Amino acid sequence: VDPSVEALRDLTEEYLDQLVPALARDWHAR
């Protein structure tokens, strides 16, 4: 696998790890 693809995958996982809980909190706050 291309190293840049690996790095992008890591970034995406970090982003989702932060985004999903934030969305869940926002959803439950309605």
N, CA, C and O atoms as a Maestro MAE file, in Angstrom:
{
 s_m_m2io_version
 :::
 2.0.0
}

f_m_ct {
 s_m_title
 :::
 protein
 m_atom[120] {
  # First column is atom index #
  i_m_mmod_type
  r_m_x_coord
  r_m_y_coord
  r_m_z_coord
  i_m_residue_number
  s_m_chain_name
  s_m_pdb_residue_name
  s_m_pdb_atom_name
  i_m_atomic_number
  :::
  1 25 0.856 -1.197 0.000 1 A "VAL " " N  " 7
  2 3 0.000 0.000 0.000 1 A "VAL " " CA " 6
  3 2 0.886 1.239 0.000 1 A "VAL " " C  " 6
  4 15 1.922 1.282 0.664 1 A "VAL " " O  " 8
  5 25 0.461 2.238 -0.753 2 A "ASP " " N  " 7
  6 3 1.188 3.508 -0.833 2 A "ASP " " CA " 6
  7 2 1.212 4.170 0.550 2 A "ASP " " C  " 6
  8 15 0.173 4.255 1.204 2 A "ASP " " O  " 8
  9 25 2.388 4.644 1.006 3 A "PRO " " N  " 7
  10 3 2.484 5.284 2.327 3 A "PRO " " CA " 6
  11 2 1.526 6.459 2.486 3 A "PRO " " C  " 6
  12 15 1.005 6.693 3.577 3 A "PRO " " O  " 8
  13 25 1.291 7.200 1.404 4 A "SER " " N  " 7
  14 3 0.390 8.352 1.515 4 A "SER " " CA " 6
  15 2 -1.048 7.890 1.752 4 A "SER " " C  " 6
  16 15 -1.822 8.555 2.441 4 A "SER " " O  " 8
  17 25 -1.391 6.746 1.174 5 A "VAL " " N  " 7
  18 3 -2.726 6.179 1.404 5 A "VAL " " CA " 6
  19 2 -2.855 5.746 2.854 5 A "VAL " " C  " 6
  20 15 -3.891 5.958 3.484 5 A "VAL " " O  " 8
  21 25 -1.793 5.134 3.384 6 A "GLU " " N  " 7
  22 3 -1.761 4.710 4.777 6 A "GLU " " CA " 6
  23 2 -1.964 5.912 5.688 6 A "GLU " " C  " 6
  24 15 -2.753 5.856 6.631 6 A "GLU " " O  " 8
  25 25 -1.248 7.009 5.404 7 A "ALA " " N  " 7
  26 3 -1.341 8.214 6.227 7 A "ALA " " CA " 6
  27 2 -2.746 8.799 6.153 7 A "ALA " " C  " 6
  28 15 -3.303 9.226 7.164 7 A "ALA " " O  " 8
  29 25 -3.310 8.817 4.958 8 A "LEU " " N  " 7
  30 3 -4.656 9.361 4.787 8 A "LEU " " CA " 6
  31 2 -5.669 8.529 5.567 8 A "LEU " " C  " 6
  32 15 -6.597 9.068 6.170 8 A "LEU " " O  " 8
  33 25 -5.482 7.228 5.547 9 A "ARG " " N  " 7
  34 3 -6.381 6.335 6.289 9 A "ARG " " CA " 6
  35 2 -6.307 6.629 7.781 9 A "ARG " " C  " 6
  36 15 -7.330 6.676 8.464 9 A "ARG " " O  " 8
  37 25 -5.082 6.827 8.287 10 A "ASP " " N  " 7
  38 3 -4.918 7.149 9.706 10 A "ASP " " CA " 6
  39 2 -5.613 8.461 10.044 10 A "ASP " " C  " 6
  40 15 -6.291 8.566 11.066 10 A "ASP " " O  " 8
  41 25 -5.439 9.468 9.176 11 A "LEU " " N  " 7
  42 3 -6.079 10.757 9.408 11 A "LEU " " CA " 6
  43 2 -7.595 10.616 9.409 11 A "LEU " " C  " 6
  44 15 -8.280 11.198 10.250 11 A "LEU " " O  " 8
  45 25 -8.109 9.848 8.473 12 A "THR " " N  " 7
  46 3 -9.557 9.660 8.381 12 A "THR " " CA " 6
  47 2 -10.097 8.985 9.631 12 A "THR " " C  " 6
  48 15 -11.150 9.368 10.141 12 A "THR " " O  " 8
  49 25 -9.378 7.981 10.128 13 A "GLU " " N  " 7
  50 3 -9.825 7.285 11.331 13 A "GLU " " CA " 6
  51 2 -9.819 8.220 12.527 13 A "GLU " " C  " 6
  52 15 -10.746 8.197 13.337 13 A "GLU " " O  " 8
  53 25 -8.766 9.058 12.649 14 A "GLU " " N  " 7
  54 3 -8.707 10.016 13.750 14 A "GLU " " CA " 6
  55 2 -9.861 10.999 13.652 14 A "GLU " " C  " 6
  56 15 -10.503 11.326 14.651 14 A "GLU " " O  " 8
  57 25 -10.118 11.471 12.424 15 A "TYR " " N  " 7
  58 3 -11.189 12.435 12.191 15 A "TYR " " CA " 6
  59 2 -12.539 11.838 12.586 15 A "TYR " " C  " 6
  60 15 -13.335 12.481 13.270 15 A "TYR " " O  " 8
  61 25 -12.784 10.616 12.152 16 A "LEU " " N  " 7
  62 3 -14.055 9.963 12.472 16 A "LEU " " CA " 6
  63 2 -14.180 9.706 13.969 16 A "LEU " " C  " 6
  64 15 -15.266 9.842 14.534 16 A "LEU " " O  " 8
  65 25 -13.072 9.335 14.616 17 A "ASP " " N  " 7
  66 3 -13.104 9.091 16.056 17 A "ASP " " CA " 6
  67 2 -13.538 10.338 16.815 17 A "ASP " " C  " 6
  68 15 -14.149 10.238 17.879 17 A "ASP " " O  " 8
  69 25 -13.221 11.526 16.267 18 A "GLN " " N  " 7
  70 3 -13.620 12.771 16.914 18 A "GLN " " CA " 6
  71 2 -15.007 13.206 16.453 18 A "GLN " " C  " 6
  72 15 -15.796 13.730 17.239 18 A "GLN " " O  " 8
  73 25 -15.296 12.984 15.174 19 A "LEU " " N  " 7
  74 3 -16.546 13.459 14.593 19 A "LEU " " CA " 6
  75 2 -17.753 12.686 15.108 19 A "LEU " " C  " 6
  76 15 -18.771 13.283 15.458 19 A "LEU " " O  " 8
  77 25 -17.643 11.367 15.157 20 A "VAL " " N  " 7
  78 3 -18.798 10.544 15.526 20 A "VAL " " CA " 6
  79 2 -19.325 10.867 16.924 20 A "VAL " " C  " 6
  80 15 -20.531 11.065 17.071 20 A "VAL " " O  " 8
  81 25 -18.473 10.932 17.965 21 A "PRO " " N  " 7
  82 3 -18.993 11.289 19.292 21 A "PRO " " CA " 6
  83 2 -19.611 12.683 19.316 21 A "PRO " " C  " 6
  84 15 -20.600 12.910 20.013 21 A "PRO " " O  " 8
  85 25 -19.037 13.617 18.562 22 A "ALA " " N  " 7
  86 3 -19.584 14.972 18.507 22 A "ALA " " CA " 6
  87 2 -20.973 14.952 17.880 22 A "ALA " " C  " 6
  88 15 -21.887 15.621 18.364 22 A "ALA " " O  " 8
  89 25 -21.131 14.186 16.808 23 A "LEU " " N  " 7
  90 3 -22.443 14.068 16.168 23 A "LEU " " CA " 6
  91 2 -23.437 13.390 17.102 23 A "LEU " " C  " 6
  92 15 -24.601 13.787 17.163 23 A "LEU " " O  " 8
  93 25 -22.989 12.379 17.824 24 A "ALA " " N  " 7
  94 3 -23.870 11.672 18.748 24 A "ALA " " CA " 6
  95 2 -24.351 12.609 19.849 24 A "ALA " " C  " 6
  96 15 -25.530 12.599 20.203 24 A "ALA " " O  " 8
  97 25 -23.437 13.427 20.398 25 A "ARG " " N  " 7
  98 3 -23.833 14.388 21.431 25 A "ARG " " CA " 6
  99 2 -24.832 15.379 20.871 25 A "ARG " " C  " 6
  100 15 -25.836 15.689 21.513 25 A "ARG " " O  " 8
  101 25 -24.559 15.881 19.666 26 A "ASP " " N  " 7
  102 3 -25.446 16.857 19.042 26 A "ASP " " CA " 6
  103 2 -26.820 16.236 18.801 26 A "ASP " " C  " 6
  104 15 -27.847 16.876 19.025 26 A "ASP " " O  " 8
  105 25 -26.829 14.993 18.344 27 A "TRP " " N  " 7
  106 3 -28.085 14.298 18.053 27 A "TRP " " CA " 6
  107 2 -28.917 14.154 19.325 27 A "TRP " " C  " 6
  108 15 -30.124 14.397 19.310 27 A "TRP " " O  " 8
  109 25 -28.270 13.756 20.433 28 A "HIS " " N  " 7
  110 3 -28.996 13.538 21.678 28 A "HIS " " CA " 6
  111 2 -29.387 14.846 22.345 28 A "HIS " " C  " 6
  112 15 -30.279 14.873 23.192 28 A "HIS " " O  " 8
  113 25 -28.724 15.928 21.965 29 A "ALA " " N  " 7
  114 3 -29.016 17.231 22.579 29 A "ALA " " CA " 6
  115 2 -30.283 17.853 22.006 29 A "ALA " " C  " 6
  116 15 -30.793 18.830 22.555 29 A "ALA " " O  " 8
  117 25 -30.799 17.299 20.903 30 A "ARG " " N  " 7
  118 3 -32.000 17.879 20.283 30 A "ARG " " CA " 6
  119 2 -33.215 17.698 21.181 30 A "ARG " " C  " 6
  120 15 -34.314 18.122 20.826 30 A "ARG " " O  " 8
  :::
 }
 m_bond[119] {
  # First column is bond index #
  i_m_from
  i_m_to
  i_m_order
  :::
  1 1 2 1
  2 2 3 1
  3 3 4 2
  4 3 5 1
  5 5 6 1
  6 6 7 1
  7 7 8 2
  8 7 9 1
  9 9 10 1
  10 10 11 1
  11 11 12 2
  12 11 13 1
  13 13 14 1
  14 14 15 1
  15 15 16 2
  16 15 17 1
  17 17 18 1
  18 18 19 1
  19 19 20 2
  20 19 21 1
  21 21 22 1
  22 22 23 1
  23 23 24 2
  24 23 25 1
  25 25 26 1
  26 26 27 1
  27 27 28 2
  28 27 29 1
  29 29 30 1
  30 30 31 1
  31 31 32 2
  32 31 33 1
  33 33 34 1
  34 34 35 1
  35 35 36 2
  36 35 37 1
  37 37 38 1
  38 38 39 1
  39 39 40 2
  40 39 41 1
  41 41 42 1
  42 42 43 1
  43 43 44 2
  44 43 45 1
  45 45 46 1
  46 46 47 1
  47 47 48 2
  48 47 49 1
  49 49 50 1
  50 50 51 1
  51 51 52 2
  52 51 53 1
  53 53 54 1
  54 54 55 1
  55 55 56 2
  56 55 57 1
  57 57 58 1
  58 58 59 1
  59 59 60 2
  60 59 61 1
  61 61 62 1
  62 62 63 1
  63 63 64 2
  64 63 65 1
  65 65 66 1
  66 66 67 1
  67 67 68 2
  68 67 69 1
  69 69 70 1
  70 70 71 1
  71 71 72 2
  72 71 73 1
  73 73 74 1
  74 74 75 1
  75 75 76 2
  76 75 77 1
  77 77 78 1
  78 78 79 1
  79 79 80 2
  80 79 81 1
  81 81 82 1
  82 82 83 1
  83 83 84 2
  84 83 85 1
  85 85 86 1
  86 86 87 1
  87 87 88 2
  88 87 89 1
  89 89 90 1
  90 90 91 1
  91 91 92 2
  92 91 93 1
  93 93 94 1
  94 94 95 1
  95 95 96 2
  96 95 97 1
  97 97 98 1
  98 98 99 1
  99 99 100 2
  100 99 101 1
  101 101 102 1
  102 102 103 1
  103 103 104 2
  104 103 105 1
  105 105 106 1
  106 106 107 1
  107 107 108 2
  108 107 109 1
  109 109 110 1
  110 110 111 1
  111 111 112 2
  112 111 113 1
  113 113 114 1
  114 114 115 1
  115 115 116 2
  116 115 117 1
  117 117 118 1
  118 118 119 1
  119 119 120 2
  :::
 }
}
